[in-house]
């Protein structure tokens, strides 16, 4: 079932489940469903080998039949796969490498099953016992001597020779694993990961400003390849490509994540996929202080018109999401004067702030929170240019207040007149609940595994 689910929309099951249970769509890459098979198949194999080792000579015929049928069936599937690859090749397929790899896997499988069959000496059945009906050889089998040749030889294998077979089985497994595909994961020396490689003065800082890799530089990094891995990675670090900014503690606009926030991802698409090159007002709002210099990959151009990470006093404009997103890309977007709030979530009826004179006295941010001191002459909005997510909570002078989604994908909090202290805290109760469930499950498993110890201690001594 996991393999069928891994086919995604090309298989009928995943598409049906996603329509019936929308949460299935949270799994971005259906190929991850093969993890179930990857965990289950080794366990099933371990049970099979345990049964194989615990059997007696009476089960030899069944074991031989199962091994032969499994070998023939798997070799047939391999042959069918090779024929399909030869008959319907993909654009970048290399047929010589494909058939050579297929023959090598067939050879490894044959040797593996042969060693598996002969590696364990069988215990002869107890005197007076008879094999089960399903494993009892028929007349034809007895006439041809199946039970007196190979099976008997297997049942009398010496323990030392059996140990050699077991070692050979591990060697074959290792060889199969190491040769089934070319080495895909290159390595570099650890000097490539030393922090402080890129030095920008003044450097962007968390909660202050950001760097931005231009769309042209980002496309170049995605397609560029250098034969020497160390130089390749050093280059990507100097250009702050992907997540390489983390080692130098430099915040930037984009990155590579396993999950993306929907609204923030749409803003990213405006910057990198729309083709619009007149987005300086949006870059100001996003606190871009450094941007890749035109025609370069590793040089940085300093911008001076960017806004602070936290601003206040803008006039609220209530609009739908599509209009707000288009307004961010408009040449006349003025983040210093207006902030777009969504309609239909209660903001229009609850937010009473207007354009006001307000100052941000100080702000301090970490990965999971922030503190802001604001002074306003009247009711005003504090706008924070970090991505909106429901897990963020706001506390104004210790009292919980709503966090509004502002400028399509960011945050805003309404504050009354006067001087106030605003605190933002990330509290993901769903994550905490998941941790509690995992901890309870681990505890239950530990108690179950050690139940004999607890039962022994509770039982009276003899």
Secondary structure, 3 states (H helix, E strand, C coil): CHHHHHCHHHCHHHHHHHHHCHHHHHCCCHHHHHHHHHHHHHHHHHHHHHHHHHCEHHHHHHHHHHHHHHHHHHHHHHHHHHHHHHHCCCCCCCHHHHHHHHHHHHHHHHHHHHHHHHCCCCECCCCCCCCCHHHCCCHHHHHCCHHHCHHHHHHCCCHHHHHHHHHHHHHHHHHHHHHCCCCCCCCCCHHHHCCCCCCCCCCCCCCCCEEECCHHHHHHHHHCCCCCHHHHHHHHHHCCCCCHHHHHCCCECCCCCCCCCHHHHHHHHHHHCCCCCCCHHHHHHCCEEEEECCCCCCCEEECCCCCCCEEECCEEEEECHHHHHHHHCCCCCCCCCEEEEECCCCHHHHCCCCCCCEEEEEEEEECCEEEEEEEECCCEEEEECCCCCCCEEEEECCEEECCEEECCCEEEEEECCEEEEEEEEECCHHHHHHHHHHHHHHHHHHHHHCHHHHHHHHCCCC
